[in-house]
Amino acid sequence: MSSQLNITAATAEPALLDLPWHLPLEDWPKENIAALPKGLSRHTVRFAHLSDHVVAIKETLFDLAKREYDMLRKLEKLDIPCVEAFAIINNRTDENDEELPAVLITRHLKFSLPYRAMWSQGLREQTAKRLVDALALLLVRLHLVGFFWGDVSLSNTLFRRDAGKFAAYLVDAETGQLYDSRLSNGQRENDLEIARINIAGELMDLLASGKAVEIDPGKISQRIVDKYHELWKELTETQTILASERWRISRRVQQLNDLGFDIEELTMDQSPDGATVRIQPKVVDAGHHARRLILLTGLDVEENQARRLLNDIDEYRLSHARTGADEEVLAHEWLSDVFEPVIRAVPMQYTGKLEPAEIFHEILEHRWYASENAGRDVPMVDAVRSYVLEVLSNRPDEEALLGGMQTTEAIMLADPVPSGLIVVSEDDEEGDWRDKV
Amino acid sequence: MASVSFRDATRIYPGGTKPAVDKLNLEVKDGEFLVLVGPSGCGKSTSLRMLAGLEEVNGGGIFIGEREVTDVPPKDRDIAMVFQNYALYPHMTVAENMGFALKIAGVSKEERAERVLDAAKLLDLEPYLNRKPKALSGGQRQRVAMGRAIVRKPQVFLMDEPLSNLDAKLRVQTRTQIASLQRRLGVTTVYVTHDQVEAMTMGDRVAVLKDGLLQQVDTPRKLYDRPLNVFVAGFIGSPAMNLVQLEIVDGGVKFGDAVLPISKDILSKATGSRVTVGIRPEKLTVSEHGLEVEVDVVEELGSDGFLYGRAQLDGAEQNVVIRVHAIDHPMAGDKIHLTASDSEAVHLFDVESGLRLN
């Protein structure tokens, strides 16, 4: 009964009490459920409407829910992109006073997409590669703060569009461990191996479902290993340079900034004879461009989007430069004269399709192609109009991707072993299993 | 398949003053199911992670078979962490689910089919090879996941509290399945749990750890019958062994108004005038004389029962548990006298060192 319910929540949300906690998640009525696509999960996971937002609800054991809730909050504090832990509910019972599992509730990340939702666009090699690149960056960031994931996969990640690329968010921290000290190479390698195998399996499954085309699971899954190592090396490697080549120090810093990382500390050791200097950057923070954009404009966007917007601000500064107008002044001008008018020009009914920064990025792209086709500079006003008409209006809503998408089934392994007959599903394969192994 | 040895293996965490695992020496025989057990912080998971290559080894070494793996990356150690991930792919058949990792590892189609079939036979999954996971029961799905590890033919299986996310009922069921499967496979397995019942029911041998130190490694029977120190005596067995400090007197130790007879040779090994005496709940019997106990609670379990009571020892209260007959037993509130059922029932430990004396 709801009176016995025990709720631990980050924010008070009375509407939580209105959800049908006395029913197993599987049996929740349609009106409570938000039909969002989801990844593969070993627990029952469903999305529900709560006030004006959507939450993801996972049935699990109380101890595990508590652990994951605490872990997500710790990661949030460390500035790791992850879903927001919202509440834990335990002491659930059904109408016959039978115990029901505890649940962990996380807030649905607006404008995020699970990899399986890319189905609708037919997941292609290029998209798959970008997803994997985003996951590699997330894994590097997690490892830098001492987090061993233990179950790295596309299913345990959500993706947000990021100026033609993707930004990855951690969704499932159930198997994760946060260490005070640096992770060992073995731990990092193990996470990578888990990622490699999982990604291969997930992509093979997409191929088997017929929803993905032109994908080589082996090649793409290997990509996470290569991308990760490349990034890790850039971020942590100790470099020895000649004392006469000190410009290399600022170049290293520039390289790291270009990758989106900020340096907290740079250790430099001169060799006894003074001929060489060893440099090692320490604890680098991701989000270099995103932070710079916030400082200049107050806009909070993904890293690549920020990069894109900063480029546009730079162009604006060049064409509007005048004495007395510094970077900040001009950035504010750009915001009110360029960015905001463009976003305001998007009809209300389309604002749920993409985030403003992504729309702006797409309009810039659209304008570039349109200008190339026309052989002249297409004015922004015209570019916005044709973009809305030709592109945006045809896109699905992605704020909270509802309906029209095939939801994947939850696979529960924690079922008791049945004594009866096994039901054979209709979509069982015909022919010899050896052909497909 | 292979044996596993820890040789003086030590792990000190950065900034730590005490080793998390201190000079661990442990031999796991080829094909053996060894369980590492102990309270939280005892070093059991750290030991397993050292074997898996996830934890740096700061001293000593680790061997799989004759090969030293101390500095070998995890994926090259020929080990499989089981149950770490049991996601099954809904659009792939059971056979594909079991064999896909071999495919990306470049194993030939014939070899893949052969290994999948072998594993399926072991796991009673042969009839389902062409099915999708959705058509399987929970237990079968779990076996498919296990199959993923088996087809890789690892030398050693590692399991770190694999049952911790299951409810109590399913935990009992699954532990039997894992134990019997391991026997059929005959693959060397190292298994970590904090639950001594799980350890005792599953392991060929059980290694008990505390504070990073190996306390005892033995068969479940021997651990139960001959614990080498007070810690193991108290940790193994449920309900736990009754442990009390008693005064050495002529002919034995003082047990209420009676004397538990113990030979002089043994008692002479004790430091001080007292010894720690341990008697398991099923080895205490009600008698005319002995330790006086007031019964607080009676727990009837059907086949037998337990009495929970208190004894006064040197002015301090001491909890005592006794196993009794299912029907014919004293009641709550009764004052009874207890004695050891036989001389074998008495475990003696030194008060200072905690080591076994008899």
Interface residues (C-beta under 8 A of the other chain):
Chain A: L40 S41 R42 T60 L61 L64 F148 G150 D151 S153 S155 E174 T175 D180 S181 R182 S184 N185 G186 Q187 E189 N190 E193 I194 R196 I197 N198 A200 G201 E202 M204 D205 L206 A208 S209 P217 G218 S221 T408 E409 I411 M412 L413 A414 D415 P416 V417 P418 I422 V423 V424 S425 D427 D428 E429 E430 G431 D432 W433 R434 K436 V437
Chain B: Y13 P14 G15 A52 G53 L54 E55 E56 P73 P74 K75 Q84 N85 Y86 A87 L88 Y89 P90 H91 M92 T93 V94 A95 E96 N97 G99 F100 A101 K103 I104 K109 R112 A113 V116 Y128 L129 N130 R131 K132 P133 K134 A135 L136 S137 G138 G139 Q140 R141 Q142 A145 N165 L166 D167 K169 L170 Q173 Q177
